[in-house]
Amino acid sequence: MRVYDEPQRLVEVARRAHANMRLPDRGPWLPWDLGKPQEQWTTTRIKRQQTAGLAALAKKYGGVLLDDTQAETTGSWSHSTHSKPFVGDGYLTDGNSEKGAKSVCFRPKLPKAGAYEVRLAYTPLNNRAANTPVTIRTLRGERTVRVNQQARPEFDGLFHSLGRFELDAGDATAIVISNAGADGFVIVDALLIVP
């Protein structure tokens, strides 16, 4: 084992570099960005814009909107922004791998029990699964619907209707998107529940 006795100045530089490495990225401060407010590029501002965008989208459709970031995942899903349009800051993809080992579960908090239309957001492409299983679980049982994610969603190219279901109040309802038996890439972007 060799032990090096580094000069004190080099140790100080290394410590400062290590400390700076942990600081948040303030954004691409390019010469043409000078004079703009610093908050413009911070993560906090971007998150606020995304939250406002989700709220505006929920208001537009008049329902409860859940982004993929609000879901529970099982297995290794990847985040992507490759295809547009999408809700929020991107969507989840199963990478067309580990079929049957991956799922995404949304648990909407509904104000009251009743009949709701459930819509799934995904980005269509020809390499997507044509048989993505989506299971709606309530206290009365469960029902599985197959979604062709190669087809363009009918609501603004964002949302595809899974149908109307009797859902439970609170968070007793679970909507699970799985990649079991899927014949292509499974995409999960958001879920919209409309009364």
Residue pairs with C-beta under 8 A, 6 or more apart in sequence:
24 42
24 43
25 43
26 38
26 41
26 42
27 33
27 40
27 41
27 42
28 41
29 41
33 40
33 41
39 45
46 89
50 88
50 89
53 88
54 65
54 67
54 87
54 88
57 65
57 87
58 64
58 65
58 192
61 119
61 155
61 159
61 192
61 194
62 194
62 195
63 116
63 117
63 119
63 192
63 193
63 194
63 195
64 108
64 109
64 110
64 192
64 193
65 87
65 190
65 191
65 192
66 106
66 108
66 190
66 191
66 192
66 193
67 87
67 88
67 189
67 190
68 87
68 88
68 90
68 91
68 92
68 104
68 188
68 189
68 190
69 88
69 89
70 106
71 92
71 104
71 105
71 106
71 188
71 191
72 104
72 105
72 107
73 92
73 102
73 103
73 104
73 105
74 101
74 102
74 103
74 104
74 105
75 94
75 98
75 101
75 102
75 103
75 179
76 95
76 98
76 102
77 92
77 93
77 94
77 95
77 102
77 104
77 188
78 92
78 93
78 94
78 95
79 90
79 91
79 92
79 93
80 90
80 91
80 92
80 93
81 89
81 90
81 91
82 123
83 123
83 124
83 125
84 123
85 123
85 156
85 157
85 158
86 121
86 123
86 158
86 189
87 121
87 158
87 189
87 190
88 189
88 190
91 121
91 122
91 123
91 187
91 188
91 189
91 190
92 104
92 187
92 188
92 189
93 185
93 186
93 187
93 188
94 102
94 179
94 182
94 185
94 186
95 185
96 127
96 184
96 185
96 186
98 179
99 179
99 180
99 181
99 182
100 178
100 179
100 180
100 181
101 179
102 178
102 179
102 186
103 176
103 177
103 178
103 179
103 180
104 176
104 177
104 188
105 174
105 175
105 176
105 177
106 174
106 175
106 176
106 191
107 171
107 173
107 174
107 175
108 167
108 171
108 173
108 175
108 191
108 193
109 170
109 171
110 116
110 167
110 168
110 169
110 170
110 171
110 173
110 193
111 169
112 169
113 166
113 167
113 168
113 169
114 166
114 167
114 195
115 164
115 165
115 166
115 167
115 195
116 164
116 165
116 167
116 193
116 194
116 195
117 161
117 162
117 163
117 164
117 193
117 194
117 195
118 136
118 161
118 162
118 163
118 164
118 165
118 167
118 175
118 191
118 192
118 193
119 153
119 155
119 159
119 160
119 161
119 162
119 191
119 192
119 193
119 194
120 134
120 147
120 153
120 159
120 160
120 162
120 177
120 188
120 189
120 190
120 191
120 192
121 153
121 158
121 159
121 160
121 189
121 190
121 191
121 192
122 128
122 132
122 147
122 149
122 153
122 160
122 187
122 188
122 189
123 187
123 189
124 149
124 150
124 151
124 152
124 153
124 157
125 149
125 150
125 185
126 150
127 184
127 185
128 149
128 150
128 184
128 185
128 186
128 187
129 147
129 148
129 149
129 150
129 179
129 182
129 183
129 184
129 185
129 186
130 148
130 149
130 150
130 183
130 184
131 146
131 147
131 148
131 181
131 182
131 183
132 146
132 147
132 148
132 149
132 177
132 178
132 179
132 182
132 186
132 187
133 144
133 145
133 146
133 147
133 177
133 178
133 180
133 181
133 182
134 144
134 145
134 146
134 147
134 162
134 175
134 176
134 177
134 178
135 142
135 143
135 144
135 145
135 175
135 176
135 178
136 142
136 143
136 144
136 145
136 162
136 165
136 167
136 173
136 174
136 175
137 173
137 174
137 175
137 176
138 165
138 166
138 167
138 168
138 172
138 173
139 168
139 172
140 166
143 165
145 162
145 163
147 160
147 162
149 184
149 185
149 186
149 187
150 184
151 160
153 159
153 160
154 160
154 161
155 161
158 189
158 190
159 190
159 192
167 173
167 193
175 191
177 186
177 188
178 186
179 186
